[in-house]
Amino acid sequence: MIIIDGKKVAADIRSELKDKISQLKAEGKNVPGLVAIIVGDDPASQIYVASKGKACEEIGMRTKTEKLSADISEAELLTLIQSYNQNKDYHGILVQLPLPKHIDEDRVIETISPKKDVDGFHPISVGNLVIGKDTFASCTPAGIQELLMRYKIETKGKHVVVVGRSNIVGKPIANIMLQKADGANSIVTIVHSAANDISYYTKQADILIAAIGKAEMIKADMVKDGVVVIDVGINRIHDPTKAKGYRIVGDVDFENVSKKASFITPVPGGVGPMTIAMLLSNTFKAYKLYGE
């Protein structure tokens, strides 16, 4: 069994991007820029946005954070987004979700220019992904594919079973893996809460991607020997032995499933670090396509 080290792969991607940006600076060129827009003071969102800003700074990417009051109007937010659509110094626009209830998230996402949609949430990006056009894939699914490719895990003709159907992970990773492309070309099944017996499907998986948001739901008797396991879940469970009173686990019972797996991602340290790495990668891609 090989543990897929998302921290290392993410660090490799950052290092590669840092080298490319250093070269741009040496040539006297403009560098990629990412603006993050955060509305309100949700603690988790504050942490996420701060970590993204820090990651940009570490690789030499231009970064800016717009911190807005929770009572900002939808019209004001949309106007700000439109101003960054026209701003040539920022090639990626990220609006941190969730937003306050009085703001329509769909309208906000649709206002971001598809050329700067580095989160991969715009309907045009999603549509291009489905039909197999080059586009910005949402960051967590893109990170999953990157892990599979960098660990040279065969995907062609393999049965990928995705547990979960969210717009952020389940649906996009299923669409990524069925494309006729390197690191994909798989047979894909999506299974979700409507299934009478999820294990019927998970037992068939050559590659199992768990993204259902239930702590340690995937047990050893639900997978076959040699399975590749990608655990997207991040769940907090009570643990009085820990200083904080809890520990973080995935959607997979790592201790027992790992005994049957050929490859497996840990939680934390697996898929998680890849999300920001792919956000940086998408921003660099936007720069190369539309911003140089």
C-alpha positions as CSV (number, residue, x, y, z in Angstrom):
1,M,0.0,0.0,0.0
2,I,1.3,3.4,-1.0
3,I,0.1,6.6,0.7
4,I,-0.6,9.4,-1.8
5,D,1.2,12.4,-0.4
6,G,-0.9,15.4,-1.4
7,K,1.3,17.8,0.6
8,K,4.4,16.8,-1.4
9,V,2.6,17.0,-4.8
10,A,1.1,20.4,-3.9
11,A,4.5,21.6,-2.8
12,D,6.0,20.4,-6.1
13,I,3.3,22.3,-8.1
14,R,3.9,25.5,-6.1
15,S,7.6,25.1,-6.7
16,E,7.1,24.7,-10.5
17,L,4.8,27.7,-10.6
18,K,7.3,29.8,-8.5
19,D,10.0,29.0,-11.1
20,K,7.8,30.0,-14.0
21,I,6.8,33.3,-12.3
22,S,10.5,34.0,-11.4
23,Q,11.3,33.7,-15.1
24,L,8.5,36.1,-16.0
25,K,9.9,38.6,-13.5
26,A,13.4,38.2,-14.9
27,E,12.0,39.0,-18.4
28,G,10.3,42.1,-17.1
29,K,6.8,40.8,-17.7
30,N,3.6,41.2,-15.8
31,V,2.9,38.3,-13.4
32,P,-0.3,36.4,-12.7
33,G,-2.7,38.0,-10.2
34,L,-5.5,36.6,-8.1
35,V,-8.1,38.6,-6.2
36,A,-10.1,37.0,-3.4
37,I,-13.4,38.6,-2.4
38,I,-14.8,37.7,1.0
39,V,-18.2,38.9,2.4
40,G,-18.7,38.9,6.1
41,D,-16.6,37.5,8.9
42,D,-17.1,33.7,8.8
43,P,-14.0,32.3,10.6
44,A,-13.5,29.3,8.3
45,S,-13.8,31.5,5.2
46,Q,-11.3,34.0,6.7
47,I,-8.8,31.2,7.3
48,Y,-9.3,29.8,3.7
49,V,-8.8,33.2,2.1
50,A,-5.8,34.0,4.2
51,S,-4.1,30.7,3.3
52,K,-4.8,31.3,-0.4
53,G,-3.3,34.8,-0.2
54,K,-0.2,33.4,1.6
55,A,0.2,30.7,-1.1
56,C,0.1,33.4,-3.8
57,E,2.8,35.4,-2.1
58,E,5.0,32.4,-1.6
59,I,5.2,31.8,-5.4
60,G,5.5,35.4,-6.4
61,M,1.9,35.8,-7.7
62,R,0.1,39.1,-7.3
63,T,-2.6,38.8,-4.7
64,K,-5.3,41.0,-3.2
65,T,-8.1,40.4,-0.8
66,E,-11.3,42.4,-0.8
67,K,-13.0,42.1,2.6
68,L,-16.6,43.3,2.5
69,S,-19.2,43.9,5.1
70,A,-21.8,41.2,5.5
71,D,-24.5,43.7,4.8
72,I,-23.2,44.8,1.4
73,S,-25.8,44.8,-1.3
74,E,-25.8,42.3,-4.1
75,A,-25.6,45.1,-6.6
76,E,-22.5,46.5,-5.0
77,L,-20.8,43.1,-5.0
78,L,-21.6,42.5,-8.6
79,T,-20.2,45.9,-9.5
80,L,-17.0,45.1,-7.7
81,I,-16.7,41.8,-9.6
82,Q,-17.3,43.5,-12.9
83,S,-14.5,46.0,-12.1
84,Y,-12.1,43.1,-11.7
85,N,-13.4,41.5,-14.9
86,Q,-11.8,44.5,-16.6
87,N,-8.7,44.7,-14.4
88,K,-5.7,43.5,-16.4
89,D,-3.6,43.0,-13.2
90,Y,-5.8,40.2,-11.9
91,H,-6.3,37.1,-14.0
92,G,-8.3,35.1,-11.5
93,I,-11.3,36.1,-9.4
94,L,-12.3,34.1,-6.4
95,V,-15.5,34.8,-4.4
96,Q,-15.4,32.9,-1.2
97,L,-18.5,30.9,-0.5
98,P,-20.9,30.8,1.3
99,L,-22.3,34.2,0.9
100,P,-24.9,36.0,3.1
101,K,-28.5,34.8,2.4
102,H,-29.6,38.0,0.8
103,I,-27.0,37.5,-2.0
104,D,-27.7,35.1,-4.9
105,E,-24.7,32.9,-5.2
106,D,-25.6,31.7,-8.7
107,R,-25.8,35.3,-9.9
108,V,-22.5,36.1,-8.3
109,I,-20.8,33.1,-10.0
110,E,-22.3,34.0,-13.4
111,T,-21.0,37.6,-13.1
112,I,-17.4,36.4,-12.9
113,S,-15.9,36.4,-16.4
114,P,-15.4,32.8,-17.7
115,K,-11.9,33.9,-18.6
116,K,-11.2,34.6,-14.9
117,D,-13.3,31.8,-13.4
118,V,-10.3,30.0,-11.7
119,D,-12.7,28.2,-9.3
120,G,-14.3,26.5,-12.3
121,F,-17.9,27.2,-11.1
122,H,-19.2,29.3,-13.9
123,P,-21.9,27.5,-16.0
124,I,-19.7,28.0,-19.1
125,S,-16.7,26.4,-17.4
126,V,-18.9,23.5,-16.3
127,G,-20.5,23.1,-19.7
128,N,-17.0,23.1,-21.4
129,L,-15.9,20.4,-18.9
130,V,-18.9,18.2,-19.8
131,I,-18.3,18.4,-23.5
132,G,-14.5,17.9,-23.2
133,K,-13.3,21.4,-24.1
134,D,-10.2,22.9,-22.4
135,T,-11.5,24.9,-19.5
136,F,-11.0,25.7,-15.8
137,A,-11.9,22.6,-13.8
138,S,-12.9,23.2,-10.2
139,C,-9.9,22.9,-8.0
140,T,-10.5,19.9,-5.8
141,P,-11.5,17.5,-8.7
142,A,-8.6,18.9,-10.8
143,G,-6.3,18.1,-7.8
144,I,-7.6,14.5,-7.7
145,Q,-6.8,13.9,-11.3
146,E,-3.3,15.5,-10.8
147,L,-2.6,13.1,-7.9
148,L,-3.6,10.1,-10.0
149,M,-1.4,11.3,-12.9
150,R,1.7,12.1,-10.8
151,Y,1.5,8.7,-9.0
152,K,1.2,7.1,-12.5
153,I,-2.0,5.3,-11.6
154,E,-3.6,3.8,-14.6
155,T,-7.1,5.2,-15.3
156,K,-7.8,4.1,-18.9
157,G,-10.6,1.6,-18.8
158,K,-10.6,1.5,-15.0
159,H,-13.9,1.6,-13.1
160,V,-14.0,4.8,-11.2
161,V,-16.8,4.9,-8.6
162,V,-17.6,8.4,-7.2
163,V,-19.5,8.5,-3.9
164,G,-21.3,11.8,-3.8
165,R,-22.9,14.1,-6.4
166,S,-22.1,17.7,-5.3
167,N,-21.4,20.4,-7.8
168,I,-18.1,21.1,-6.2
169,V,-16.6,17.5,-6.3
170,G,-18.8,14.6,-7.3
171,K,-20.2,15.8,-10.6
172,P,-17.1,17.5,-11.9
173,I,-14.7,14.6,-11.0
174,A,-17.0,12.2,-12.7
175,N,-17.0,14.3,-15.9
176,I,-13.2,14.7,-15.7
177,M,-12.6,11.0,-15.4
178,L,-14.9,10.0,-18.3
179,Q,-13.2,12.3,-20.8
180,K,-11.1,10.6,-23.6
181,A,-7.8,12.0,-22.3
182,D,-4.7,11.2,-20.4
183,G,-5.4,10.7,-16.7
184,A,-9.0,9.8,-17.5
185,N,-10.7,7.7,-20.1
186,S,-12.4,5.7,-17.3
187,I,-15.7,3.9,-16.8
188,V,-17.5,6.1,-14.3
189,T,-20.3,5.3,-11.8
190,I,-21.8,7.9,-9.5
191,V,-23.4,6.6,-6.4
192,H,-25.2,8.7,-3.8
193,S,-27.7,8.6,-0.9
194,A,-30.6,7.4,-3.0
195,A,-28.8,4.0,-3.5
196,N,-30.3,1.1,-1.5
197,D,-26.9,-0.4,-1.0
198,I,-23.9,1.8,-1.7
199,S,-21.5,-1.1,-1.1
200,Y,-22.8,-2.9,-4.2
201,Y,-21.2,-0.2,-6.2
202,T,-18.1,0.6,-4.1
203,K,-17.1,-3.1,-4.2
204,Q,-16.8,-2.8,-8.0
205,A,-14.4,0.2,-7.9
206,D,-10.9,0.0,-9.3
207,I,-10.6,3.7,-8.2
208,L,-12.9,4.9,-5.4
209,I,-13.5,8.6,-4.9
210,A,-15.3,9.3,-1.6
211,A,-16.9,12.7,-1.4
212,I,-20.1,12.3,0.6
213,G,-19.3,14.1,3.8
214,K,-19.9,11.3,6.3
215,A,-17.1,10.4,8.7
216,E,-15.5,7.0,8.0
217,M,-18.5,5.8,6.1
218,I,-16.5,3.6,3.7
219,K,-15.5,0.5,5.5
220,A,-13.1,-2.3,4.5
221,D,-15.8,-4.7,3.6
222,M,-17.1,-2.2,1.1
223,V,-14.0,-2.3,-1.2
224,K,-12.1,-4.9,-3.1
225,D,-8.4,-5.8,-2.7
226,G,-6.0,-3.5,-4.6
227,V,-8.5,-0.6,-4.8
228,V,-7.1,3.0,-5.3
229,V,-8.8,5.2,-2.7
230,I,-9.2,9.0,-3.0
231,D,-10.7,10.4,0.2
232,V,-12.1,13.9,-0.2
233,G,-14.0,14.0,3.1
234,I,-13.0,16.3,6.0
235,N,-15.0,15.5,9.1
236,R,-14.5,16.6,12.7
237,I,-15.2,13.8,15.2
238,H,-15.1,13.9,19.0
239,D,-11.9,12.7,20.5
240,P,-11.2,13.4,24.2
241,T,-7.6,12.3,23.8
242,K,-6.8,15.3,21.6
243,A,-6.0,18.7,23.0
244,K,-8.8,20.3,20.9
245,G,-11.3,17.6,21.9
246,Y,-11.7,16.4,18.3
247,R,-9.8,14.9,15.3
248,I,-10.2,15.2,11.6
249,V,-11.1,12.2,9.6
250,G,-12.2,11.5,6.0
251,D,-15.1,9.6,4.6
252,V,-13.1,6.4,4.6
253,D,-12.1,4.2,7.5
254,F,-8.4,4.7,6.8
255,E,-7.0,2.3,9.3
256,N,-8.9,-0.7,7.9
257,V,-9.4,0.3,4.3
258,S,-5.7,1.0,3.9
259,K,-5.0,-2.7,4.5
260,K,-6.8,-3.6,1.3
261,A,-5.8,-0.6,-0.9
262,S,-3.0,-0.3,-3.3
263,F,-2.9,3.5,-3.0
264,I,-4.8,5.7,-0.6
265,T,-4.9,9.4,0.4
266,P,-4.7,10.3,4.0
267,V,-6.9,12.9,5.8
268,P,-5.5,15.4,6.4
269,G,-2.6,15.7,3.9
270,G,-4.1,14.0,0.9
271,V,-6.6,15.9,-1.4
272,G,-6.8,19.0,0.8
273,P,-3.5,20.6,-0.1
274,M,-4.1,20.1,-3.7
275,T,-7.1,22.4,-3.8
276,I,-5.1,25.6,-3.3
277,A,-2.3,24.3,-5.6
278,M,-4.8,23.9,-8.4
279,L,-6.2,27.3,-7.7
280,L,-2.8,28.7,-8.3
281,S,-2.4,26.6,-11.4
282,N,-5.7,27.7,-12.8
283,T,-4.7,31.4,-12.2
284,F,-1.4,30.8,-14.0
285,K,-3.4,29.2,-16.9
286,A,-5.7,32.2,-17.0
287,Y,-2.7,34.5,-17.3
288,K,-1.2,32.4,-20.1
289,L,-4.4,32.2,-22.0
290,Y,-5.8,35.7,-21.6
291,G,-3.5,37.9,-19.6
292,E,0.1,38.0,-21.0
